[in-house]
């Protein structure tokens, strides 16, 4: 599995920091002499240690990271940071041990110190919410580029440093990786960074040690209830982003009821936005035209100031995401007229695996999408339906070992919004894929107007079955895999590309 995990981007020319200074500045306890020891990096993974690293041993679900301290030291770690229990496990590592109450809670602040990321930081933009985080981050980066800035991006799909790009591991990387990424960005003279921030990142301290100039909230809908006991706890995790320790200003979409709750409880100044008719907000979005090539919209704010542009992504929700990105820029101090001039011919955004068309000009239209929640299905199916003269065929599966409470609703929404539904597998992980499919089928049968239903496994066969059912004028939406280049089967990342499989299926069926 590790062979297919994307690399951590670190500074190419790290600046060493004395271990004695770390202990002194943070008032930490230690075992073993720190004299003469210099740190150049931080890591949680013993398998990814580089020479000069501070190895951080954290208590995990099944084991304590400190038990791998000797392995880390053999790979070049010069010190260990851990808790009291970890200090005993790391006692024979042969390197000094620094002790903190909670290594995870300390990781962000210490990583910021090691990598000096709080010294002359770039403009920092952070986006949270159930859906739309990735789209907003990519659109924000695109506009920043059109404004002439060197940009950075951290998203579910990719990490960008200027023109450099790698596939992501997690929606939001661990704090040590995030600060290493920012240090690499500083070397490349990045001036503004867009970061996608998940609820799990907030509750797991992954964005600790960062201060965002502007934070944003897209929406909240049913998801991740395997990690949170209910929607209220999930909301509280998101709300933590709107705190003085996280950000200076906020932008909140009022397109779900949760948006007003963020406004009511935010501990930083916020500006509101809505793309829903009748909702009172400081900024409002009017959809002017929806085409298969994208959405044209006008964003109007205080004093009647407005901007009209086009985003090359389908669906009203993509216009809402683009508008959110624009308001974030205004809140960061960019002039609306300057933004308008930069995007007068449209926003030059490309989103990998977000309602991405992978078909040619003839035959059925085929889209792959990363959406994996009922609300995402609803919006994307609605967008695809608008530009489909024939039938809408949907292919999807569900994640194993993830929130199972949303599966019935995923099946129902998919069945209600399509003419033909092909239920297949996604990442089964350690669950029985047949059982996952059975639950999705139960949900599909709850639809008021159920689609013609097919169950096909594995997904390679499912997309070919969908293409075989399709005619010219039909659209196929394959939801779930999006940009990902693997499937997780019993802990193994099997190489896999929905985009490549869809194109192969079309070629095999005779469509150019």
KOLFITOR-891307 format. One record per residue (C-alpha): residue number from 1; x, z, y. Coordinates in steps of 0.02 Angstrom, whole numbers, padded with zeros to 5 digits. Last residue first. Example, Ala and Ser with C-alpha at 12.3 -4.5 7.8 and 13.67 -1.06 7.14 Angstrom:
2
+-----+--------+--------+--------+
:   i :   east :     up :  north :
+-----+--------+--------+--------+
:   2 :  00684 :  00357 : -00053 :
:   1 :  00615 :  00390 : -00225 :
+-----+--------+--------+--------+
//
This chain:
512
+-----+--------+--------+--------+
:   i :   east :     up :  north :
+-----+--------+--------+--------+
: 512 : -00748 : -01547 :  00391 :
: 511 : -00891 : -01497 :  00277 :
: 510 : -00874 : -01555 :  00097 :
: 509 : -00927 : -01395 :  00009 :
: 508 : -00746 : -01358 : -00038 :
: 507 : -00697 : -01376 :  00145 :
: 506 : -00832 : -01253 :  00199 :
: 505 : -00782 : -01126 :  00067 :
: 504 : -00599 : -01142 :  00118 :
: 503 : -00645 : -01109 :  00300 :
: 502 : -00744 : -00955 :  00251 :
: 501 : -00604 : -00890 :  00139 :
: 500 : -00474 : -00913 :  00277 :
: 499 : -00580 : -00821 :  00405 :
: 498 : -00626 : -00684 :  00282 :
: 497 : -00441 : -00654 :  00250 :
: 496 : -00377 : -00554 :  00100 :
: 495 : -00217 : -00474 :  00042 :
: 494 : -00262 : -00324 : -00068 :
: 493 : -00228 : -00157 :  00015 :
: 492 : -00227 : -00036 : -00132 :
: 491 : -00313 :  00132 : -00119 :
: 490 : -00444 :  00095 : -00251 :
: 489 : -00485 : -00073 : -00172 :
: 488 : -00453 : -00086 :  00015 :
: 487 : -00474 : -00269 :  00064 :
: 486 : -00345 : -00355 :  00173 :
: 485 : -00316 : -00467 :  00324 :
: 484 : -00439 : -00388 :  00445 :
: 483 : -00498 : -00491 :  00594 :
: 482 : -00684 : -00482 :  00553 :
: 481 : -00711 : -00401 :  00383 :
: 480 : -00884 : -00326 :  00415 :
: 479 : -01011 : -00461 :  00455 :
: 478 : -01013 : -00639 :  00390 :
: 477 : -01140 : -00730 :  00499 :
: 476 : -01190 : -00901 :  00432 :
: 475 : -01283 : -01020 :  00547 :
: 474 : -01396 : -01164 :  00496 :
: 473 : -01404 : -01328 :  00593 :
: 472 : -01325 : -01429 :  00452 :
: 471 : -01376 : -01349 :  00288 :
: 470 : -01331 : -01185 :  00205 :
: 469 : -01366 : -01124 :  00028 :
: 468 : -01197 : -01183 : -00037 :
: 467 : -01112 : -01103 :  00113 :
: 466 : -01194 : -00936 :  00072 :
: 465 : -01142 : -00948 : -00112 :
: 464 : -00965 : -00989 : -00058 :
: 463 : -00964 : -00838 :  00058 :
: 462 : -01024 : -00728 : -00086 :
: 461 : -00900 : -00795 : -00214 :
: 460 : -00750 : -00739 : -00111 :
: 459 : -00850 : -00582 : -00070 :
: 458 : -00847 : -00522 : -00252 :
: 457 : -00990 : -00509 : -00296 :
: 456 : -01156 : -00592 : -00253 :
: 455 : -01326 : -00511 : -00225 :
: 454 : -01452 : -00631 : -00149 :
: 453 : -01606 : -00591 : -00044 :
: 452 : -01727 : -00706 :  00046 :
: 451 : -01754 : -00606 :  00204 :
: 450 : -01875 : -00462 :  00224 :
: 449 : -02009 : -00461 :  00360 :
: 448 : -02052 : -00277 :  00379 :
: 447 : -01880 : -00232 :  00311 :
: 446 : -01874 : -00090 :  00184 :
: 445 : -01813 : -00209 :  00048 :
: 444 : -01649 : -00230 :  00141 :
: 443 : -01621 : -00042 :  00133 :
: 442 : -01639 : -00037 : -00056 :
: 441 : -01522 : -00187 : -00065 :
: 440 : -01392 : -00093 :  00036 :
: 439 : -01405 :  00055 : -00082 :
: 438 : -01383 : -00058 : -00234 :
: 437 : -01232 : -00142 : -00154 :
: 436 : -01145 :  00025 : -00134 :
: 435 : -01182 :  00070 : -00316 :
: 434 : -01110 : -00096 : -00376 :
: 433 : -00954 : -00066 : -00272 :
: 432 : -00917 :  00099 : -00363 :
: 431 : -00825 :  00205 : -00236 :
: 430 : -00637 :  00231 : -00228 :
: 429 : -00603 :  00104 : -00090 :
: 428 : -00753 : -00015 : -00094 :
: 427 : -00689 : -00108 :  00060 :
: 426 : -00817 : -00250 :  00078 :
: 425 : -00931 : -00302 : -00064 :
: 424 : -01082 : -00419 : -00068 :
: 423 : -01259 : -00436 : -00003 :
: 422 : -01313 : -00613 :  00039 :
: 421 : -01462 : -00617 :  00157 :
: 420 : -01564 : -00772 :  00196 :
: 419 : -01681 : -00786 :  00344 :
: 418 : -01592 : -00656 :  00448 :
: 417 : -01637 : -00519 :  00571 :
: 416 : -01753 : -00412 :  00464 :
: 415 : -01638 : -00418 :  00314 :
: 414 : -01484 : -00367 :  00414 :
: 413 : -01581 : -00229 :  00504 :
: 412 : -01646 : -00160 :  00339 :
: 411 : -01479 : -00168 :  00249 :
: 410 : -01386 : -00083 :  00391 :
: 409 : -01525 :  00046 :  00402 :
: 408 : -01507 :  00088 :  00217 :
: 407 : -01318 :  00097 :  00232 :
: 406 : -01309 :  00212 :  00384 :
: 405 : -01305 :  00376 :  00286 :
: 404 : -01158 :  00316 :  00180 :
: 403 : -01029 :  00352 :  00315 :
: 402 : -00865 :  00305 :  00231 :
: 401 : -00794 :  00319 :  00055 :
: 400 : -00840 :  00136 :  00023 :
: 399 : -00865 :  00021 :  00170 :
: 398 : -01019 : -00089 :  00168 :
: 397 : -01053 : -00271 :  00123 :
: 396 : -01110 : -00421 :  00222 :
: 395 : -01165 : -00602 :  00220 :
: 394 : -01302 : -00663 :  00337 :
: 393 : -01389 : -00831 :  00338 :
: 392 : -01484 : -00880 :  00495 :
: 391 : -01592 : -01034 :  00472 :
: 390 : -01601 : -01194 :  00573 :
: 389 : -01587 : -01224 :  00760 :
: 388 : -01465 : -01081 :  00783 :
: 387 : -01404 : -01040 :  00958 :
: 386 : -01519 : -00894 :  00996 :
: 385 : -01507 : -00829 :  00817 :
: 384 : -01320 : -00796 :  00835 :
: 383 : -01347 : -00678 :  00983 :
: 382 : -01489 : -00584 :  00900 :
: 381 : -01389 : -00567 :  00739 :
: 380 : -01244 : -00497 :  00840 :
: 379 : -01348 : -00370 :  00934 :
: 378 : -01444 : -00304 :  00783 :
: 377 : -01293 : -00304 :  00668 :
: 376 : -01193 : -00201 :  00794 :
: 375 : -01337 : -00077 :  00806 :
: 374 : -01347 : -00059 :  00617 :
: 373 : -01159 : -00027 :  00602 :
: 372 : -01014 : -00128 :  00530 :
: 371 : -00974 : -00262 :  00657 :
: 370 : -00805 : -00346 :  00627 :
: 369 : -00875 : -00522 :  00638 :
: 368 : -00848 : -00689 :  00554 :
: 367 : -00952 : -00835 :  00614 :
: 366 : -00997 : -00995 :  00521 :
: 365 : -01094 : -01137 :  00601 :
: 364 : -01170 : -01253 :  00472 :
: 363 : -01118 : -01435 :  00459 :
: 362 : -01019 : -01533 :  00586 :
: 361 : -00920 : -01472 :  00736 :
: 360 : -00803 : -01363 :  00634 :
: 359 : -00821 : -01185 :  00570 :
: 358 : -00723 : -01025 :  00607 :
: 357 : -00831 : -00956 :  00749 :
: 356 : -00777 : -00781 :  00794 :
: 355 : -00921 : -00659 :  00817 :
: 354 : -00783 : -00530 :  00847 :
: 353 : -00647 : -00570 :  00720 :
: 352 : -00507 : -00597 :  00844 :
: 351 : -00569 : -00581 :  01024 :
: 350 : -00509 : -00715 :  01146 :
: 349 : -00532 : -00689 :  01332 :
: 348 : -00499 : -00808 :  01477 :
: 347 : -00635 : -00741 :  01592 :
: 346 : -00721 : -00883 :  01683 :
: 345 : -00683 : -01012 :  01816 :
: 344 : -00707 : -00887 :  01958 :
: 343 : -00611 : -00757 :  01856 :
: 342 : -00460 : -00727 :  01969 :
: 341 : -00559 : -00760 :  02129 :
: 340 : -00692 : -00634 :  02080 :
: 339 : -00560 : -00503 :  02036 :
: 338 : -00484 : -00526 :  02209 :
: 337 : -00658 : -00510 :  02287 :
: 336 : -00690 : -00350 :  02189 :
: 335 : -00528 : -00271 :  02253 :
: 334 : -00432 : -00173 :  02121 :
: 333 : -00425 :  00015 :  02149 :
: 332 : -00442 :  00087 :  01974 :
: 331 : -00630 :  00105 :  01998 :
: 330 : -00638 : -00082 :  02035 :
: 329 : -00543 : -00117 :  01874 :
: 328 : -00662 : -00008 :  01774 :
: 327 : -00807 : -00101 :  01855 :
: 326 : -00736 : -00266 :  01791 :
: 325 : -00714 : -00200 :  01614 :
: 324 : -00893 : -00136 :  01611 :
: 323 : -00952 : -00307 :  01669 :
: 322 : -00860 : -00389 :  01526 :
: 321 : -00939 : -00269 :  01402 :
: 320 : -01113 : -00302 :  01473 :
: 319 : -01081 : -00490 :  01464 :
: 318 : -01031 : -00464 :  01282 :
: 317 : -01192 : -00367 :  01252 :
: 316 : -01293 : -00515 :  01315 :
: 315 : -01230 : -00615 :  01166 :
: 314 : -01096 : -00746 :  01134 :
: 313 : -00916 : -00738 :  01190 :
: 312 : -00828 : -00855 :  01313 :
: 311 : -00860 : -00741 :  01465 :
: 310 : -00927 : -00821 :  01624 :
: 309 : -00922 : -00765 :  01804 :
: 308 : -01025 : -00708 :  01953 :
: 307 : -00969 : -00563 :  02063 :
: 306 : -01073 : -00455 :  02177 :
: 305 : -01072 : -00342 :  02328 :
: 304 : -01248 : -00281 :  02367 :
: 303 : -01186 : -00129 :  02462 :
: 302 : -01148 : -00046 :  02294 :
: 301 : -01139 : -00159 :  02141 :
: 300 : -01199 : -00326 :  02075 :
: 299 : -01129 : -00409 :  01919 :
: 298 : -01188 : -00587 :  01891 :
: 297 : -01184 : -00667 :  01720 :
: 296 : -01135 : -00821 :  01622 :
: 295 : -01126 : -00799 :  01433 :
: 294 : -01028 : -00894 :  01301 :
: 293 : -00994 : -01063 :  01221 :
: 292 : -01151 : -01056 :  01113 :
: 291 : -01246 : -01036 :  01275 :
: 290 : -01326 : -00894 :  01370 :
: 289 : -01362 : -00916 :  01556 :
: 288 : -01391 : -00805 :  01707 :
: 287 : -01384 : -00632 :  01629 :
: 286 : -01402 : -00503 :  01767 :
: 285 : -01289 : -00350 :  01760 :
: 284 : -01315 : -00197 :  01869 :
: 283 : -01193 : -00077 :  01954 :
: 282 : -01242 :  00089 :  02031 :
: 281 : -01374 :  00113 :  01897 :
: 280 : -01564 :  00120 :  01887 :
: 279 : -01627 :  00049 :  01723 :
: 278 : -01774 : -00070 :  01749 :
: 277 : -01693 : -00218 :  01662 :
: 276 : -01550 : -00171 :  01547 :
: 275 : -01372 : -00230 :  01585 :
: 274 : -01326 : -00060 :  01656 :
: 273 : -01179 :  00022 :  01746 :
: 272 : -01140 :  00195 :  01811 :
: 271 : -00992 :  00266 :  01907 :
: 270 : -00916 :  00433 :  01857 :
: 269 : -00821 :  00575 :  01941 :
: 268 : -00741 :  00691 :  01810 :
: 267 : -00815 :  00837 :  01711 :
: 266 : -00951 :  00728 :  01636 :
: 265 : -01105 :  00823 :  01577 :
: 264 : -01248 :  00733 :  01663 :
: 263 : -01158 :  00565 :  01663 :
: 262 : -01121 :  00578 :  01476 :
: 261 : -01302 :  00622 :  01443 :
: 260 : -01354 :  00472 :  01547 :
: 259 : -01252 :  00361 :  01432 :
: 258 : -01326 :  00437 :  01275 :
: 257 : -01493 :  00356 :  01314 :
: 256 : -01416 :  00186 :  01279 :
: 255 : -01390 :  00046 :  01406 :
: 254 : -01332 :  00174 :  01535 :
: 253 : -01151 :  00115 :  01528 :
: 252 : -01029 :  00242 :  01599 :
: 251 : -00874 :  00217 :  01705 :
: 250 : -00755 :  00364 :  01726 :
: 249 : -00623 :  00429 :  01845 :
: 248 : -00465 :  00535 :  01831 :
: 247 : -00448 :  00548 :  01642 :
: 246 : -00402 :  00654 :  01493 :
: 245 : -00365 :  00833 :  01550 :
: 244 : -00497 :  00818 :  01685 :
: 243 : -00629 :  00783 :  01554 :
: 242 : -00735 :  00632 :  01514 :
: 241 : -00648 :  00593 :  01349 :
: 240 : -00720 :  00753 :  01275 :
: 239 : -00891 :  00671 :  01286 :
: 238 : -00847 :  00559 :  01138 :
: 237 : -00822 :  00708 :  01022 :
: 236 : -00979 :  00791 :  01090 :
: 235 : -01077 :  00633 :  01048 :
: 234 : -01022 :  00639 :  00865 :
: 233 : -01074 :  00822 :  00861 :
: 232 : -01244 :  00775 :  00931 :
: 231 : -01262 :  00628 :  00813 :
: 230 : -01246 :  00739 :  00660 :
: 229 : -01120 :  00827 :  00547 :
: 228 : -00973 :  00723 :  00606 :
: 227 : -00843 :  00637 :  00498 :
: 226 : -00958 :  00558 :  00368 :
: 225 : -01080 :  00532 :  00510 :
: 224 : -00961 :  00399 :  00574 :
: 223 : -01099 :  00282 :  00638 :
: 222 : -01275 :  00282 :  00707 :
: 221 : -01271 :  00232 :  00891 :
: 220 : -01180 :  00276 :  01051 :
: 219 : -01141 :  00161 :  01198 :
: 218 : -01002 :  00089 :  01306 :
: 217 : -00914 :  00240 :  01384 :
: 216 : -00765 :  00212 :  01499 :
: 215 : -00606 :  00300 :  01554 :
: 214 : -00508 :  00258 :  01712 :
: 213 : -00336 :  00318 :  01768 :
: 212 : -00302 :  00387 :  01594 :
: 211 : -00185 :  00534 :  01570 :
: 210 : -00098 :  00539 :  01401 :
: 209 : -00017 :  00692 :  01319 :
: 208 : -00154 :  00702 :  01189 :
: 207 : -00229 :  00534 :  01141 :
: 206 : -00214 :  00560 :  00952 :
: 205 : -00271 :  00742 :  00958 :
: 204 : -00379 :  00728 :  00800 :
: 203 : -00546 :  00759 :  00887 :
: 202 : -00512 :  00628 :  01020 :
: 201 : -00441 :  00500 :  00901 :
: 200 : -00586 :  00528 :  00782 :
: 199 : -00707 :  00484 :  00922 :
: 198 : -00614 :  00320 :  00943 :
: 197 : -00512 :  00267 :  01094 :
: 196 : -00475 :  00082 :  01127 :
: 195 : -00331 :  00074 :  01249 :
: 194 : -00304 : -00051 :  01391 :
: 193 : -00131 : -00041 :  01472 :
: 192 : -00072 : -00093 :  01645 :
: 191 :  00101 : -00124 :  01720 :
: 190 :  00202 : -00174 :  01567 :
: 189 :  00386 : -00192 :  01616 :
: 188 :  00445 : -00235 :  01439 :
: 187 :  00545 : -00074 :  01424 :
: 186 :  00393 :  00021 :  01484 :
: 185 :  00291 : -00059 :  01346 :
: 184 :  00413 :  00006 :  01215 :
: 183 :  00390 :  00181 :  01287 :
: 182 :  00201 :  00157 :  01281 :
: 181 :  00211 :  00110 :  01097 :
: 180 :  00318 :  00263 :  01059 :
: 179 :  00188 :  00368 :  01150 :
: 178 :  00048 :  00296 :  01044 :
: 177 :  00148 :  00312 :  00883 :
: 176 :  00180 :  00499 :  00911 :
: 175 : -00002 :  00524 :  00960 :
: 174 : -00067 :  00441 :  00802 :
: 173 : -00135 :  00266 :  00832 :
: 172 : -00311 :  00231 :  00899 :
: 171 : -00417 :  00108 :  00801 :
: 170 : -00296 :  00134 :  00656 :
: 169 : -00162 :  00023 :  00580 :
: 168 : -00156 : -00119 :  00706 :
: 167 : -00092 : -00297 :  00682 :
: 166 :  00058 : -00341 :  00790 :
: 165 :  00074 : -00436 :  00955 :
: 164 :  00211 : -00478 :  01080 :
: 163 :  00155 : -00580 :  01233 :
: 162 :  00151 : -00428 :  01349 :
: 161 :  00154 : -00283 :  01229 :
: 160 : -00002 : -00305 :  01123 :
: 159 : -00067 : -00196 :  00981 :
: 158 : -00202 : -00275 :  00873 :
: 157 : -00372 : -00264 :  00791 :
: 156 : -00433 : -00087 :  00817 :
: 155 : -00357 : -00090 :  00990 :
: 154 : -00201 : -00044 :  01089 :
: 153 : -00164 : -00167 :  01228 :
: 152 : -00022 : -00192 :  01353 :
: 151 : -00016 : -00300 :  01508 :
: 150 :  00102 : -00389 :  01627 :
: 149 : -00005 : -00413 :  01782 :
: 148 : -00053 : -00575 :  01868 :
: 147 : -00237 : -00547 :  01906 :
: 146 : -00276 : -00666 :  01763 :
: 145 : -00175 : -00551 :  01651 :
: 144 : -00279 : -00402 :  01709 :
: 143 : -00436 : -00503 :  01674 :
: 142 : -00381 : -00538 :  01494 :
: 141 : -00331 : -00356 :  01465 :
: 140 : -00503 : -00297 :  01520 :
: 139 : -00585 : -00427 :  01408 :
: 138 : -00482 : -00366 :  01260 :
: 137 : -00522 : -00183 :  01295 :
: 136 : -00707 : -00218 :  01322 :
: 135 : -00720 : -00316 :  01159 :
: 134 : -00629 : -00182 :  01060 :
: 133 : -00736 : -00040 :  01126 :
: 132 : -00901 : -00135 :  01112 :
: 131 : -00984 : -00026 :  00982 :
: 130 : -00984 :  00161 :  00950 :
: 129 : -00912 :  00216 :  01117 :
: 128 : -00741 :  00241 :  01196 :
: 127 : -00634 :  00140 :  01316 :
: 126 : -00471 :  00195 :  01398 :
: 125 : -00378 :  00116 :  01546 :
: 124 : -00203 :  00174 :  01595 :
: 123 : -00109 :  00102 :  01744 :
: 122 :  00073 :  00110 :  01694 :
: 121 :  00169 :  00274 :  01685 :
: 120 :  00309 :  00319 :  01807 :
: 119 :  00374 :  00465 :  01701 :
: 118 :  00232 :  00529 :  01592 :
: 117 :  00292 :  00423 :  01446 :
: 116 :  00460 :  00512 :  01437 :
: 115 :  00477 :  00466 :  01250 :
: 114 :  00527 :  00642 :  01197 :
: 113 :  00415 :  00728 :  01324 :
: 112 :  00262 :  00620 :  01286 :
: 111 :  00294 :  00651 :  01101 :
: 110 :  00297 :  00838 :  01134 :
: 109 :  00132 :  00834 :  01227 :
: 108 :  00048 :  00725 :  01097 :
: 107 :  00113 :  00819 :  00944 :
: 106 :  00073 :  00996 :  01001 :
: 105 : -00106 :  01000 :  00936 :
: 104 : -00048 :  00918 :  00774 :
: 103 :  00098 :  01039 :  00753 :
: 102 : -00017 :  01190 :  00773 :
: 101 :  00061 :  01363 :  00798 :
: 100 :  00233 :  01291 :  00836 :
:  99 :  00401 :  01311 :  00748 :
:  98 :  00558 :  01207 :  00772 :
:  97 :  00666 :  01187 :  00617 :
:  96 :  00850 :  01145 :  00623 :
:  95 :  00914 :  01027 :  00487 :
:  94 :  00975 :  01062 :  00310 :
:  93 :  00807 :  01027 :  00229 :
:  92 :  00813 :  01187 :  00128 :
:  91 :  00694 :  01286 :  00239 :
:  90 :  00568 :  01145 :  00254 :
:  89 :  00435 :  01227 :  00145 :
:  88 :  00459 :  01395 :  00231 :
:  87 :  00448 :  01313 :  00402 :
:  86 :  00289 :  01224 :  00348 :
:  85 :  00196 :  01388 :  00329 :
:  84 :  00256 :  01443 :  00502 :
:  83 :  00205 :  01278 :  00582 :
:  82 :  00307 :  01118 :  00595 :
:  81 :  00435 :  01022 :  00697 :
:  80 :  00585 :  00965 :  00595 :
:  79 :  00756 :  00913 :  00659 :
:  78 :  00888 :  00775 :  00645 :
:  77 :  00786 :  00652 :  00542 :
:  76 :  00902 :  00520 :  00470 :
:  75 :  00830 :  00465 :  00303 :
:  74 :  00904 :  00614 :  00210 :
:  73 :  00823 :  00727 :  00339 :
:  72 :  00652 :  00649 :  00305 :
:  71 :  00673 :  00672 :  00117 :
:  70 :  00722 :  00853 :  00148 :
:  69 :  00569 :  00876 :  00260 :
:  68 :  00447 :  00807 :  00131 :
:  67 :  00370 :  00979 :  00096 :
:  66 :  00342 :  00991 :  00283 :
:  65 :  00201 :  00864 :  00271 :
:  64 :  00088 :  00993 :  00188 :
:  63 : -00019 :  00930 :  00046 :
:  62 : -00195 :  00881 : -00005 :
:  61 : -00296 :  00870 :  00155 :
:  60 : -00145 :  00874 :  00268 :
:  59 : -00045 :  01017 :  00345 :
:  58 :  00075 :  00939 :  00469 :
:  57 :  00264 :  00916 :  00461 :
:  56 :  00335 :  00828 :  00614 :
:  55 :  00504 :  00741 :  00593 :
:  54 :  00604 :  00734 :  00754 :
:  53 :  00695 :  00571 :  00735 :
:  52 :  00878 :  00532 :  00772 :
:  51 :  00898 :  00403 :  00635 :
:  50 :  00730 :  00328 :  00589 :
:  49 :  00595 :  00408 :  00482 :
:  48 :  00458 :  00294 :  00418 :
:  47 :  00437 :  00360 :  00241 :
:  46 :  00435 :  00541 :  00303 :
:  45 :  00282 :  00498 :  00407 :
:  44 :  00234 :  00607 :  00555 :
:  43 :  00363 :  00529 :  00672 :
:  42 :  00454 :  00567 :  00834 :
:  41 :  00600 :  00477 :  00915 :
:  40 :  00769 :  00491 :  01003 :
:  39 :  00810 :  00675 :  00976 :
:  38 :  00981 :  00751 :  01010 :
:  37 :  01059 :  00897 :  00915 :
:  36 :  01215 :  00972 :  00998 :
:  35 :  01154 :  01150 :  00980 :
:  34 :  00989 :  01166 :  00886 :
:  33 :  01057 :  01301 :  00768 :
:  32 :  00943 :  01350 :  00626 :
:  31 :  00766 :  01418 :  00638 :
:  30 :  00666 :  01393 :  00796 :
:  29 :  00537 :  01471 :  00910 :
:  28 :  00464 :  01373 :  01053 :
:  27 :  00455 :  01408 :  01240 :
:  26 :  00402 :  01229 :  01282 :
:  25 :  00543 :  01192 :  01404 :
:  24 :  00673 :  01292 :  01307 :
:  23 :  00640 :  01223 :  01134 :
:  22 :  00633 :  01044 :  01198 :
:  21 :  00790 :  01071 :  01303 :
:  20 :  00885 :  01139 :  01152 :
:  19 :  00832 :  00984 :  01053 :
:  18 :  00923 :  00878 :  01181 :
:  17 :  00838 :  00714 :  01229 :
:  16 :  00905 :  00542 :  01183 :
:  15 :  00843 :  00388 :  01275 :
:  14 :  00772 :  00254 :  01162 :
:  13 :  00830 :  00073 :  01180 :
:  12 :  00714 : -00031 :  01071 :
:  11 :  00566 :  00079 :  01109 :
:  10 :  00452 :  00095 :  00958 :
:   9 :  00315 : -00016 :  00884 :
:   8 :  00256 :  00059 :  00720 :
:   7 :  00248 : -00073 :  00584 :
:   6 :  00091 : -00141 :  00501 :
:   5 :  00043 : -00065 :  00332 :
:   4 :  00058 : -00199 :  00198 :
:   3 :  00212 : -00131 :  00111 :
:   2 :  00138 :  00044 :  00123 :
:   1 :  00000 :  00000 :  00000 :
+-----+--------+--------+--------+
//
